[in-house]
């Protein structure tokens, strides 16, 4: 079922745009909250992850294996680290907002552990979260804010064993994800603004390997982002 869902969503990095469009559409056309400003955000940045334990079984008779993996974020290799977000700030509670956030962050094993020739999610871990935001409104053009969210990942799984007898290369549903963030926006005018942001995310990844195998790991992702906001206006 996970594989069918992944194939349906995407086979390229356009999965990020598709997921955000679907979730934003649901938010706009389902429940309609009190009047709100809708802000669209695009950002670039970088990500890094500490080592984590990877558990895998290729289902080739070797049983379950565990190894410690050092991750490289590869933020400046194509496709780069980027994100898309839609935020709704509420009139009734102007300091509070809801958002849907889609982050394309990559990780690749470096060095590659023994027994593997490829271990990476380099077309993106592709995290989608629903977030709650709080901003400190003031008389200056600078607005600090913070938020947290929960959601899921749709990673592009690239795993091959050293013998080459098992090769997985496809999008899959990865599992739950969570993030916290802090940032600062500078308003240019009523429509446009720029911002800087620190994000800390956790991915709980549990995916299938070709031939009936499996792989799981928990990855912490530290991210820094700089982006552009555009306010659509009241709805």
N, CA, C and O of each residue as an XYZ file, in Angstrom:
940
protein
N       0.831     -1.204      0.000
C       0.000      0.000      0.000
C       0.866      1.254      0.000
O       0.550      2.227     -0.685
N       1.979      1.236      0.780
C       2.857      2.382      0.815
C       3.446      2.648     -0.560
O       3.548      3.799     -0.983
N       3.839      1.576     -1.266
C       4.443      1.747     -2.575
C       3.456      2.318     -3.572
O       3.821      3.189     -4.363
N       2.196      1.846     -3.558
C       1.186      2.363     -4.470
C       0.938      3.851     -4.227
O       0.786      4.622     -5.175
N       0.898      4.251     -2.955
C       0.698      5.650     -2.632
C       1.848      6.494     -3.151
O       1.635      7.575     -3.701
N       3.080      5.997     -2.976
C       4.236      6.757     -3.424
C       4.256      6.920     -4.928
O       4.552      8.006     -5.427
N       3.946      5.859     -5.665
C       3.925      5.937     -7.126
C       2.875      6.925     -7.581
O       3.094      7.682     -8.527
N       1.725      6.921     -6.907
C       0.636      7.831     -7.274
C       1.059      9.288     -7.085
O       0.739     10.133     -7.921
N       1.771      9.590     -6.006
C       2.105     10.977     -5.708
C       3.154     11.545     -6.648
O       2.990     12.652     -7.160
N       4.239     10.796     -6.883
C       5.267     11.357     -7.748
C       6.392     10.378     -7.984
O       6.618      9.452     -7.205
N       7.106     10.614     -9.104
C       8.345      9.887     -9.356
C       9.493     10.866     -9.534
O      10.596     10.444     -9.881
N       9.279     12.139     -9.313
C      10.310     13.169     -9.441
C      10.200     14.126     -8.279
O       9.346     13.957     -7.410
N      11.066     15.139     -8.256
C      11.036     16.111     -7.163
C       9.780     16.958     -7.182
O       9.551     17.712     -6.235
N       8.960     16.871     -8.209
C       7.680     17.596     -8.233
C       6.746     17.107     -7.149
O       5.698     17.715     -6.935
N       7.089     16.023     -6.451
C       6.281     15.569     -5.326
C       6.098     16.682     -4.304
O       5.045     16.779     -3.673
N       7.113     17.521     -4.136
C       6.990     18.617     -3.174
C       5.880     19.573     -3.549
O       5.064     19.933     -2.701
N       5.831     19.992     -4.805
C       4.801     20.914     -5.256
C       3.430     20.267     -5.196
O       2.458     20.923     -4.821
N       3.329     19.000     -5.553
C       2.048     18.299     -5.543
C       1.499     18.188     -4.137
O       0.321     18.457     -3.901
N       2.358     17.788     -3.189
C       1.908     17.620     -1.812
C       1.442     18.939     -1.228
O       0.416     18.989     -0.549
N       2.185     20.015     -1.484
C       1.771     21.299     -0.939
C       0.472     21.772     -1.561
O      -0.391     22.293     -0.854
N       0.308     21.603     -2.874
C      -0.921     22.039     -3.535
C      -2.128     21.289     -2.999
O      -3.189     21.880     -2.798
N      -1.974     19.986     -2.766
C      -3.085     19.182     -2.260
C      -3.474     19.622     -0.857
O      -4.652     19.823     -0.563
N      -2.471     19.770      0.009
C      -2.785     20.098      1.396
C      -3.299     21.526      1.542
O      -4.189     21.778      2.355
N      -2.750     22.471      0.761
C      -3.273     23.834      0.796
C      -4.700     23.865      0.282
O      -5.545     24.571      0.834
N      -4.975     23.108     -0.766
C      -6.335     23.057     -1.304
C      -7.327     22.539     -0.293
O      -8.443     23.050     -0.191
N      -6.931     21.527      0.457
C      -7.805     21.001      1.509
C      -8.068     22.077      2.552
O      -9.201     22.251      3.002
N      -7.000     22.811      2.942
C      -7.167     23.838      3.963
C      -8.060     24.971      3.516
O      -8.806     25.523      4.325
N      -8.002     25.335      2.228
C      -8.783     26.456      1.729
C     -10.238     26.079      1.527
O     -11.123     26.883      1.818
N     -10.508     24.878      1.036
C     -11.852     24.537      0.605
C     -12.645     23.708      1.617
O     -13.823     23.432      1.392
N     -12.024     23.310      2.720
C     -12.790     22.561      3.726
C     -13.298     23.532      4.780
O     -14.138     24.380      4.479
N     -12.805     23.424      6.010
C     -13.236     24.346      7.049
C     -12.756     25.742      6.712
O     -11.608     25.920      6.305
N     -13.632     26.751      6.877
C     -13.285     28.127      6.544
C     -13.273     28.950      7.831
O     -14.334     29.307      8.344
N     -12.073     29.258      8.363
C     -12.000     30.000      9.613
C     -12.382     31.447      9.412
O     -12.720     31.863      8.303
N     -12.327     32.224     10.503
C     -12.601     33.660     10.419
C     -11.625     34.303      9.454
O     -10.605     33.714      9.098
N     -11.953     35.535      9.028
C     -11.135     36.233      8.044
C      -9.664     36.148      8.409
O      -9.291     36.281      9.575
N      -8.827     35.923      7.389
C      -7.411     35.707      7.642
C      -6.591     36.226      6.484
O      -7.060     36.262      5.347
N      -5.329     36.639      6.780
C      -4.369     36.944      5.746
C      -3.663     35.654      5.358
O      -3.209     34.904      6.223
N      -3.574     35.397      4.070
C      -2.880     34.222      3.563
C      -1.506     34.641      3.071
O      -1.385     35.516      2.214
N      -0.472     34.014      3.615
C       0.905     34.345      3.267
C       1.557     33.119      2.634
O       1.573     32.039      3.225
N       2.093     33.296      1.427
C       2.834     32.242      0.738
C       4.323     32.500      0.891
O       4.786     33.627      0.716
N       5.076     31.449      1.220
C       6.510     31.585      1.480
C       7.302     30.609      0.623
O       6.901     29.464      0.413
N       8.439     31.095      0.137
C       9.419     30.240     -0.539
C      10.773     30.497      0.100
O      11.138     31.648      0.340
N      11.528     29.429      0.381
C      12.813     29.631      1.034
C      13.852     28.620      0.562
O      13.529     27.515      0.125
N      15.107     29.038      0.666
C      16.279     28.214      0.414
C      17.101     28.172      1.695
O      16.871     28.961      2.611
N      18.067     27.243      1.757
C      18.876     27.175      2.960
C      19.809     25.985      2.948
O      20.301     25.557      1.904
N      20.033     25.468      4.128
C      20.940     24.328      4.289
C      20.461     23.477      5.448
O      19.745     23.948      6.332
N      20.866     22.216      5.432
C      20.485     21.284      6.493
C      21.664     20.376      6.836
O      22.522     20.100      5.997
N      21.685     19.924      8.079
C      22.710     18.985      8.542
C      22.076     18.048      9.548
O      21.135     18.415     10.252
N      22.606     16.825      9.610
C      22.064     15.812     10.517
C      23.192     15.079     11.229
O      24.192     14.736     10.599
N      23.051     14.831     12.539
C      24.046     14.014     13.244
C      23.897     12.547     12.872
O      22.942     12.153     12.203
N      24.858     11.746     13.317
C      24.824     10.305     13.060
C      23.552      9.692     13.639
O      22.994     10.188     14.618
N      23.110      8.608     13.016
C      21.974      7.854     13.557
C      22.177      6.369     13.289
O      22.987      5.981     12.447
N      21.436      5.553     14.010
C      21.476      4.105     13.818
C      20.480      3.720     12.734
O      19.313      4.109     12.783
N      20.951      2.952     11.753
C      20.101      2.449     10.677
C      19.965      0.947     10.839
O      20.961      0.229     10.927
N      18.723      0.475     10.877
C      18.424     -0.960     10.935
C      17.881     -1.391      9.582
O      16.961     -0.768      9.050
N      18.448     -2.459      9.024
C      18.002     -2.886      7.695
C      18.089     -4.404      7.561
O      18.889     -5.070      8.219
N      17.241     -4.918      6.689
C      17.206     -6.351      6.378
C      16.852     -6.462      4.892
O      15.752     -6.092      4.482
N      17.787     -6.973      4.092
C      17.544     -7.125      2.660
C      16.715     -8.355      2.316
O      16.399     -8.582      1.148
N      16.360     -9.152      3.323
C      15.576    -10.378      3.117
C      16.308    -11.348      2.192
O      15.710    -11.991      1.329
N      17.620    -11.431      2.400
C      18.447    -12.337      1.593
C      19.155    -13.377      2.456
O      20.115    -14.016      2.025
N      18.663    -13.530      3.676
C      19.221    -14.545      4.550
C      20.183    -14.024      5.589
O      20.594    -14.778      6.471
N      20.559    -12.757      5.514
C      21.510    -12.201      6.467
C      20.891    -11.718      7.755
O      21.601    -11.426      8.717
N      19.560    -11.630      7.786
C      18.880    -11.171      8.982
C      18.982     -9.678      9.168
O      19.477     -8.965      8.294
N      18.511     -9.201     10.314
C      18.491     -7.781     10.617
C      19.898     -7.296     10.952
O      20.591     -7.897     11.773
N      20.313     -6.209     10.315
C      21.616     -5.600     10.537
C      21.414     -4.185     11.088
O      20.418     -3.527     10.786
N      22.369     -3.729     11.895
C      22.344     -2.372     12.427
C      23.711     -1.744     12.242
O      24.739     -2.397     12.418
N      23.710     -0.467     11.883
C      24.969      0.242     11.689
C      24.784      1.713     12.015
O      23.699      2.265     11.831
N      25.844      2.346     12.500
C      25.823      3.776     12.746
C      26.214      4.495     11.455
O      27.214      4.153     10.823
N      25.412      5.499     11.068
C      25.608      6.173      9.785
C      25.846      7.659     10.014
O      25.110      8.317     10.750
N      26.902      8.179      9.362
C      27.150      9.616      9.326
C      26.453     10.186      8.094
O      26.637      9.686      6.984
N      25.646     11.242      8.295
C      24.834     11.786      7.207
C      25.417     13.090      6.670
O      25.910     13.929      7.423
N      25.347     13.236      5.355
C      25.711     14.469      4.665
C      24.432     15.080      4.104
O      23.704     14.418      3.366
N      24.148     16.353      4.449
C      22.912     16.990      4.000
C      22.883     17.326      2.517
O      21.797     17.471      1.956
N      24.029     17.456      1.859
C      24.108     17.755      0.423
C      23.163     18.889      0.018
O      22.496     18.822     -1.015
N      23.119     19.933      0.854
C      22.138     21.006      0.651
C      22.387     21.804     -0.621
O      21.456     22.401     -1.162
N      23.639     21.828     -1.114
C      23.955     22.667     -2.258
C      24.131     21.865     -3.548
O      24.556     22.411     -4.567
N      23.807     20.572     -3.506
C      23.761     19.768     -4.712
C      22.335     19.764     -5.247
O      21.373     19.840     -4.483
N      22.211     19.674     -6.573
C      20.875     19.692     -7.167
C      20.149     18.383     -6.912
O      20.772     17.323     -6.986
N      18.846     18.415     -6.610
C      18.081     19.630     -6.280
C      18.463     20.134     -4.891
O      18.726     19.323     -4.003
N      18.502     21.461     -4.678
C      18.988     21.989     -3.403
C      17.934     21.878     -2.307
O      16.796     21.474     -2.543
N      18.354     22.250     -1.104
C      17.393     22.403      0.000
C      16.448     23.554     -0.332
O      16.892     24.641     -0.703
N      15.129     23.309     -0.196
C      14.162     24.394     -0.379
C      12.872     24.043      0.353
O      12.652     22.902      0.762
N      12.025     25.064      0.505
C      10.753     24.835      1.169
C       9.664     25.746      0.635
O       9.936     26.814      0.087
N       8.427     25.304      0.806
C       7.230     26.048      0.417
C       6.249     26.006      1.585
O       6.071     24.972      2.228
N       5.616     27.149      1.847
C       4.703     27.195      2.991
C       3.533     28.129      2.693
O       3.694     29.146      2.019
N       2.363     27.774      3.200
C       1.184     28.646      3.180
C       0.740     28.839      4.630
O       0.560     27.872      5.369
N       0.566     30.108      5.026
C       0.213     30.439      6.409
C      -1.047     31.299      6.421
O      -1.201     32.212      5.609
N      -1.947     30.990      7.361
C      -3.171     31.757      7.547
C      -3.134     32.404      8.925
O      -3.224     31.709      9.937
N      -2.998     33.763      8.977
C      -3.020     34.514     10.231
C      -4.452     34.965     10.501
O      -5.102     35.541      9.629
N      -4.941     34.702     11.713
C      -6.350     34.879     12.030
C      -6.655     36.272     12.575
O      -5.901     36.801     13.391
N      -7.766     36.869     12.120
C      -8.198     38.176     12.630
C      -8.576     38.113     14.103
O      -8.237     39.010     14.875
N      -9.273     37.057     14.489
C      -9.754     36.966     15.870
C      -8.591     36.863     16.855
O      -8.692     37.328     17.990
N      -7.499     36.259     16.425
C      -6.299     36.104     17.259
C      -5.097     36.426     16.375
O      -4.434     35.503     15.902
N      -4.797     37.693     16.136
C      -3.818     38.080     15.115
C      -2.394     37.618     15.372
O      -1.573     37.604     14.455
N      -2.089     37.241     16.612
C      -0.752     36.725     16.896
C      -0.592     35.263     16.496
O       0.525     34.746     16.456
N      -1.703     34.599     16.200
C      -1.673     33.155     15.957
C      -1.992     32.834     14.498
O      -2.809     33.497     13.859
N      -1.327     31.803     13.993
C      -1.571     31.382     12.627
C      -1.417     29.882     12.463
O      -0.797     29.209     13.287
N      -1.990     29.372     11.388
C      -1.869     27.969     11.000
C      -1.170     27.904      9.653
O      -1.385     28.759      8.794
N      -0.336     26.888      9.467
C       0.367     26.779      8.189
C       0.506     25.328      7.768
O       0.387     24.398      8.566
N       0.763     25.179      6.477
C       1.165     23.898      5.901
C       2.536     24.115      5.274
O       2.710     24.994      4.430
N       3.501     23.314      5.687
C       4.908     23.516      5.330
C       5.436     22.265      4.636
O       5.240     21.148      5.116
N       6.105     22.459      3.508
C       6.701     21.356      2.755
C       8.187     21.632      2.575
O       8.563     22.607      1.925
N       9.038     20.776      3.149
C      10.485     20.977      3.133
C      11.157     19.863      2.342
O      10.921     18.679      2.585
N      11.996     20.261      1.391
C      12.820     19.312      0.639
C      14.220     19.338      1.239
O      15.013     20.231      0.940
N      14.526     18.346      2.094
C      15.843     18.216      2.717
C      16.382     16.830      2.411
O      15.638     15.850      2.420
N      17.685     16.753      2.139
C      18.298     15.489      1.734
C      19.265     14.993      2.806
O      19.780     15.773      3.607
N      19.500     13.681      2.804
C      20.582     13.082      3.584
C      21.166     11.928      2.784
O      20.447     11.194      2.105
N      22.495     11.780      2.877
C      23.194     10.680      2.212
C      24.285     10.175      3.146
O      24.979     10.964      3.788
N      24.430      8.867      3.217
C      25.461      8.274      4.064
C      26.845      8.646      3.532
O      27.134      8.477      2.347
N      27.695      9.157      4.427
C      29.057      9.522      4.038
C      29.971      9.420      5.260
O      29.933     10.284      6.137
N      30.799      8.361      5.322
C      31.026      7.328      4.296
C      29.920      6.282      4.273
O      29.109      6.187      5.195
N      29.908      5.499      3.196
C      28.909      4.435      3.058
C      29.304      3.265      3.963
O      30.444      2.806      3.902
N      28.391      2.776      4.796
C      28.725      1.669      5.707
C      29.049      0.384      4.949
O      28.623      0.195      3.810
N      29.810     -0.491      5.600
C      30.107     -1.816      5.039
C      28.807     -2.572      4.813
O      27.877     -2.487      5.615
N      28.753     -3.314      3.711
C      27.570     -4.084      3.371
C      26.613     -3.339      2.462
O      25.647     -3.919      1.967
N      26.876     -2.040      2.233
C      26.020     -1.226      1.375
C      26.873     -0.525      0.321
O      28.041     -0.215      0.559
N      26.282     -0.282     -0.839
C      26.949      0.541     -1.849
C      26.237      1.870     -2.042
O      26.830      2.814     -2.565
N      24.967      1.962     -1.629
C      24.206      3.206     -1.683
C      23.266      3.266     -0.489
O      22.574      2.294     -0.186
N      23.242      4.402      0.182
C      22.279      4.641      1.258
C      22.028      6.137      1.310
O      22.838      6.885      1.859
N      20.909      6.583      0.741
C      20.636      8.010      0.688
C      19.166      8.290      0.402
O      18.425      7.446     -0.102
N      18.782      9.509      0.745
C      17.462     10.043      0.420
C      17.714     11.389     -0.274
O      17.340     12.442      0.242
N      18.357     11.337     -1.458
C      18.887     12.549     -2.075
C      17.941     13.195     -3.069
O      18.294     14.223     -3.647
N      16.769     12.651     -3.295
C      15.727     13.408     -3.970
C      14.728     13.898     -2.930
O      13.581     14.225     -3.237
N      15.204     13.935     -1.695
C      14.428     14.543     -0.631
C      13.819     13.576      0.357
O      13.281     12.534     -0.019
N      13.913     13.942      1.657
C      13.092     13.275      2.668
C      11.656     13.769      2.537
O      10.713     13.049      2.864
N      11.493     15.007      2.055
C      10.182     15.560      1.684
C       9.190     15.520      2.851
O       8.286     14.686      2.899
N       9.394     16.445      3.781
C       8.547     16.529      4.967
C       7.390     17.487      4.733
O       7.590     18.592      4.228
N       6.190     17.073      5.095
C       4.999     17.921      5.072
C       4.429     17.959      6.486
O       4.148     16.917      7.078
N       4.259     19.186      7.031
C       3.714     19.313      8.378
C       2.621     20.365      8.417
O       2.629     21.318      7.638
N       1.687     20.182      9.328
C       0.739     21.217      9.703
C       1.266     21.890     10.960
O       1.567     21.216     11.945
N       1.383     23.229     10.936
C       2.054     23.956     12.012
C       1.126     24.944     12.717
O       0.167     25.446     12.131
N       1.428     25.207     13.961
C       0.831     26.295     14.724
C       1.918     27.338     14.948
O       3.001     27.009     15.433
N       1.635     28.616     14.593
C       2.616     29.690     14.691
C       2.159     30.752     15.691
O       0.965     30.988     15.875
N       3.142     31.380     16.330
C       2.893     32.559     17.166
C       3.871     33.646     16.739
O       5.068     33.386     16.613
N       3.369     34.875     16.513
C       4.231     36.000     16.159
C       4.060     37.128     17.176
O       2.979     37.325     17.731
N       5.135     37.854     17.405
C       5.096     38.983     18.336
C       4.930     40.262     17.516
O       5.901     40.797     16.981
N       3.697     40.740     17.424
C       3.409     41.955     16.667
C       3.917     43.185     17.426
O       3.793     43.270     18.648
N       4.491     44.131     16.682
C       5.028     45.341     17.296
C       5.033     46.458     16.255
O       4.600     46.249     15.121
N       5.516     47.635     16.629
C       5.478     48.798     15.740
C       6.658     48.873     14.779
O       6.710     49.773     13.940
N       7.590     47.959     14.884
C       8.748     47.971     13.989
C       8.462     47.108     12.764
O       7.480     46.365     12.749
N       9.317     47.198     11.725
C       9.124     46.323     10.556
C       9.579     44.891     10.792
O       9.440     44.047      9.907
N      10.123     44.605     11.975
C      10.636     43.271     12.276
C       9.652     42.516     13.170
O       9.213     43.035     14.197
N       9.311     41.298     12.777
C       8.364     40.482     13.527
C       8.987     39.125     13.854
O       9.157     38.301     12.955
N       9.331     38.874     15.121
C       9.808     37.540     15.497
C       8.640     36.563     15.602
O       7.518     36.961     15.915
N       8.905     35.293     15.342
C       7.849     34.286     15.410
C       8.439     32.927     15.755
O       9.648     32.712     15.666
N       7.572     32.033     16.144
C       7.963     30.661     16.467
C       6.812     29.738     16.093
O       5.682     30.186     15.902
N       7.108     28.451     15.992
C       6.057     27.502     15.650
C       6.496     26.071     15.865
O       7.676     25.781     16.061
N       5.532     25.197     15.823
C       5.819     23.766     15.852
C       4.771     23.052     15.012
O       3.672     23.563     14.798
N       5.128     21.859     14.538
C       4.188     21.129     13.698
C       4.473     19.647     13.667
O       5.557     19.194     14.033
N       3.476     18.899     13.222
C       3.611     17.456     13.032
C       3.096     17.097     11.644
O       2.269     17.809     11.074
N       3.590     15.996     11.113
C       3.171     15.590      9.782
C       3.781     14.261      9.387
O       3.807     13.315     10.174
N       4.272     14.199      8.150
C       4.806     12.941      7.619
C       5.904     13.246      6.614
O       6.100     14.395      6.218
N       6.621     12.195      6.205
C       7.643     12.316      5.163
C       7.292     11.414      3.990
O       6.606     10.403      4.139
N       7.784     11.809      2.814
C       7.652     11.016      1.596
C       9.035     10.944      0.935
O       9.267     11.592     -0.086
N       9.959     10.153      1.519
C      11.335     10.168      1.026
C      11.498      9.408     -0.291
O      10.742      8.491     -0.612
N      12.518      9.831     -1.035
C      12.971      9.054     -2.186
C      14.058      8.119     -1.684
O      15.165      8.557     -1.370
N      13.742      6.823     -1.607
C      14.607      5.836     -0.978
C      15.571      5.278     -2.018
O      15.155      4.735     -3.041
N      16.872      5.423     -1.738
C      17.911      4.898     -2.624
C      18.848      4.040     -1.785
O      19.738      4.553     -1.106
N      18.637      2.729     -1.840
C      19.409      1.787     -1.021
C      19.809      0.602     -1.881
O      18.960     -0.022     -2.517
N      21.101      0.286     -1.904
C      21.621     -0.869     -2.640
C      22.626     -1.589     -1.759
O      23.460     -0.948     -1.119
N      22.556     -2.925     -1.719
C      23.534     -3.676     -0.942
C      24.852     -3.782     -1.709
O      24.906     -3.493     -2.904
N      25.913     -4.198     -1.016
C      27.240     -4.228     -1.616
C      27.311     -5.184     -2.800
O      28.054     -4.938     -3.751
N      26.551     -6.263     -2.751
C      26.570     -7.248     -3.841
C      25.770     -6.793     -5.048
O      25.904     -7.362     -6.131
N      24.936     -5.772     -4.872
C      24.106     -5.301     -5.967
C      22.881     -6.142     -6.230
O      22.204     -5.946     -7.239
N      22.577     -7.081     -5.342
C      21.441     -7.987     -5.546
C      20.129     -7.405     -5.036
O      19.063     -7.958     -5.309
N      20.187     -6.296     -4.299
C      18.986     -5.599     -3.849
C      19.163     -4.118     -4.133
O      20.108     -3.496     -3.646
N      18.251     -3.547     -4.925
C      18.357     -2.140     -5.308
C      16.979     -1.490     -5.210
O      16.060     -1.849     -5.946
N      16.844     -0.531     -4.295
C      15.591      0.196     -4.103
C      15.784      1.635     -4.547
O      16.730      2.296     -4.121
N      14.886      2.127     -5.408
C      15.016      3.481     -5.958
C      13.627      3.990     -6.275
O      13.178      3.896     -7.418
N      12.925      4.538     -5.259
C      11.569      5.016     -5.477
C      11.095      5.831     -4.277
O      11.661      5.748     -3.187
N      10.033      6.629     -4.504
C       9.378      7.340     -3.423
C       8.531      6.377     -2.607
O       7.933      5.442     -3.138
N       8.493      6.632     -1.278
C       7.658      5.849     -0.384
C       7.135      6.756      0.726
O       7.687      7.825      0.988
N       6.060      6.307      1.371
C       5.631      6.942      2.605
C       6.651      6.595      3.675
O       6.907      5.417      3.925
N       7.245      7.618      4.319
C       8.346      7.368      5.241
C       7.942      7.178      6.681
O       8.591      6.432      7.414
N       6.858      7.854      7.111
C       6.458      7.777      8.508
C       6.239      9.163      9.082
O       6.246     10.143      8.337
N       6.044      9.268     10.397
C       5.744     10.555     11.019
C       6.962     11.472     11.071
O       8.106     11.029     10.974
N       6.677     12.771     11.228
C       7.722     13.783     11.346
C       7.216     14.898     12.244
O       6.009     15.074     12.412
N       8.141     15.648     12.818
C       7.791     16.793     13.662
C       8.872     17.852     13.518
O      10.022     17.543     13.206
N       8.489     19.116     13.749
C       9.468     20.181     13.680
C       9.105     21.313     14.634
O       7.939     21.506     14.978
N      10.131     22.060     15.057
C       9.968     23.330     15.753
C      10.781     24.356     14.981
O      11.764     24.007     14.327
N      10.374     25.629     15.054
C      11.068     26.659     14.289
C      10.985     27.997     15.010
O      10.046     28.264     15.760
N      11.989     28.830     14.763
C      11.994     30.222     15.222
C      12.500     31.060     14.059
O      13.361     30.623     13.296
N      11.954     32.280     13.926
C      12.363     33.094     12.806
C      12.119     34.568     13.038
O      11.557     34.978     14.054
N      12.561     35.360     12.063
C      12.384     36.807     12.098
C      12.038     37.284     10.694
O      12.775     37.033      9.740
N      10.896     37.980     10.579
C      10.476     38.516      9.286
C      10.703     40.024      9.250
O      10.500     40.719     10.246
N      11.127     40.518      8.090
C      11.217     41.964      7.855
C      10.239     42.329      6.751
O      10.362     41.855      5.621
N       9.259     43.180      7.083
C       8.264     43.591      6.108
C       8.846     44.671      5.192
O       9.361     45.688      5.656
N       8.751     44.428      3.874
C       9.177     45.420      2.891
C       8.033     46.391      2.604
O       8.229     47.605      2.552
N       6.840     45.835      2.420
C       5.619     46.636      2.249
C       4.440     45.765      2.653
O       4.631     44.730      3.291
N       3.224     46.165      2.293
C       2.038     45.420      2.720
C       1.979     44.022      2.118
O       1.313     43.149      2.674
N       2.648     43.791      1.013
C       2.582     42.503      0.324
C       3.821     41.636      0.530
O       3.714     40.420      0.692
N       4.993     42.261      0.522
C       6.232     41.502      0.481
C       7.003     41.587      1.785
O       6.962     42.596      2.489
N       7.707     40.508      2.092
C       8.583     40.465      3.249
C       9.678     39.430      3.037
O       9.546     38.532      2.205
N      10.754     39.562      3.795
C      11.835     38.575      3.772
C      11.993     38.027      5.183
O      11.595     38.674      6.151
N      12.570     36.839      5.300
C      12.697     36.239      6.625
C      13.903     35.307      6.696
O      14.393     34.800      5.687
N      14.359     35.106      7.928
C      15.353     34.093      8.253
C      14.794     33.186      9.326
O      14.012     33.617     10.173
N      15.197     31.929      9.286
C      14.525     30.938     10.148
C      15.475     29.805     10.515
O      16.287     29.368      9.699
N      15.361     29.337     11.754
C      16.019     28.119     12.212
C      14.949     27.063     12.449
O      13.922     27.330     13.072
N      15.207     25.849     11.937
C      14.234     24.764     12.069
C      14.950     23.528     12.618
O      16.095     23.245     12.265
N      14.257     22.812     13.478
C      14.761     21.550     14.006
C      13.675     20.502     13.781
O      12.564     20.621     14.300
N      14.010     19.479     13.004
C      13.014     18.469     12.626
C      13.494     17.079     13.002
O      14.690     16.818     13.124
N      12.518     16.195     13.181
C      12.808     14.782     13.454
C      12.000     13.942     12.479
O      10.793     14.131     12.325
N      12.693     12.999     11.812
C      12.046     12.083     10.875
C      12.132     10.667     11.442
O      13.220     10.192     11.766
N      10.997     10.000     11.561
C      10.972      8.587     11.939
C      10.690      7.788     10.660
O       9.539      7.648     10.246
N      11.741      7.275     10.054
C      11.632      6.664      8.731
C      11.572      5.143      8.853
O      12.402      4.524      9.518
N      10.585      4.564      8.205
C      10.403      3.105      8.173
C       9.898      2.760      6.777
O       8.727      2.976      6.465
N      10.789      2.218      5.930
C      10.460      2.019      4.517
C      10.741      0.580      4.099
O      11.411     -0.177      4.802
N      10.203      0.226      2.924
C      10.402     -1.100      2.347
C      11.593     -1.106      1.409
O      11.895     -0.102      0.763
N      12.267     -2.245      1.338
C      13.317     -2.472      0.359
C      12.847     -3.513     -0.639
O      12.089     -4.418     -0.289
N      13.293     -3.388     -1.873
C      12.892     -4.348     -2.903
C      13.252     -5.771     -2.489
O      14.305     -6.013     -1.900
N      12.373     -6.693     -2.803
C      12.594     -8.090     -2.454
C      12.067     -8.470     -1.094
O      12.382     -9.549     -0.592
N      11.258     -7.597     -0.475
C      10.672     -7.930      0.821
C      11.476     -7.474      2.009
O      11.170     -7.872      3.133
N      12.500     -6.650      1.813
C      13.308     -6.164      2.916
C      12.724     -4.919      3.558
O      11.640     -4.467      3.190
N      13.454     -4.365      4.526
C      12.989     -3.183      5.236
C      14.178     -2.390      5.744
O      15.287     -2.908      5.878
N      13.916     -1.102      6.028
C      14.946     -0.223      6.595
C      14.255      0.798      7.485
O      13.188      1.310      7.146
N      14.873      1.090      8.628
C      14.308      2.088      9.541
C      15.429      2.874     10.196
O      16.518      2.352     10.432
N      15.147      4.137     10.486
C      16.084      4.999     11.197
C      15.356      6.241     11.674
O      14.321      6.614     11.121
N      15.896      6.880     12.701
C      15.391      8.164     13.188
C      16.447      9.214     12.869
O      17.603      9.072     13.266
N      16.057     10.268     12.154
C      17.013     11.287     11.717
C      16.616     12.641     12.283
O      15.476     13.078     12.133
N      17.571     13.301     12.936
C      17.401     14.671     13.393
C      17.943     15.605     12.312
O      19.053     15.401     11.821
N      17.177     16.620     11.941
C      17.575     17.540     10.881
C      17.609     18.960     11.416
O      16.592     19.488     11.867
N      18.808     19.590     11.364
C      18.968     20.986     11.753
C      19.013     21.809     10.481
O      19.801     21.525      9.579
N      18.169     22.830     10.407
C      18.014     23.557      9.151
C      18.069     25.058      9.388
O      17.599     25.556     10.410
N      18.651     25.773      8.426
C      18.621     27.225      8.401
C      18.057     27.651      7.060
O      18.442     27.110      6.023
N      17.143     28.622      7.068
C      16.444     28.995      5.844
C      16.334     30.509      5.742
O      16.218     31.213      6.745
N      16.374     30.994      4.500
C      16.159     32.406      4.183
C      15.187     32.460      3.021
O      15.363     31.778      2.012
N      14.138     33.299      3.180
C      13.114     33.249      2.154
C      12.354     34.533      1.956
O      12.674     35.583      2.512
N      11.319     34.399      1.127
C      10.488     35.518      0.692
C       9.036     35.200      1.007
O       8.562     34.098      0.730
N       8.325     36.174      1.591
C       6.894     36.059      1.879
C       6.087     36.951      0.926
O       6.501     38.058      0.581
N       4.933     36.440      0.515
C       3.997     37.251     -0.264
C       2.608     37.096      0.340
O       2.109     35.978      0.468
N       1.980     38.206      0.713
C       0.658     38.187      1.340
C      -0.415     38.344      0.277
O      -0.454     39.348     -0.434
N      -1.293     37.341      0.171
C      -2.369     37.380     -0.804
C      -3.472     38.328     -0.384
O      -4.142     38.918     -1.231
N      -3.666     38.481      0.918
C      -4.727     39.348      1.410
C      -5.845     38.563      2.051
O      -5.784     37.339      2.164
N      -6.861     39.280      2.466
C      -7.953     38.703      3.247
C      -8.849     37.834      2.393
O      -9.054     38.105      1.210
N      -9.391     36.766      3.014
C     -10.382     35.938      2.325
C     -11.585     35.722      3.217
O     -12.535     35.048      2.819
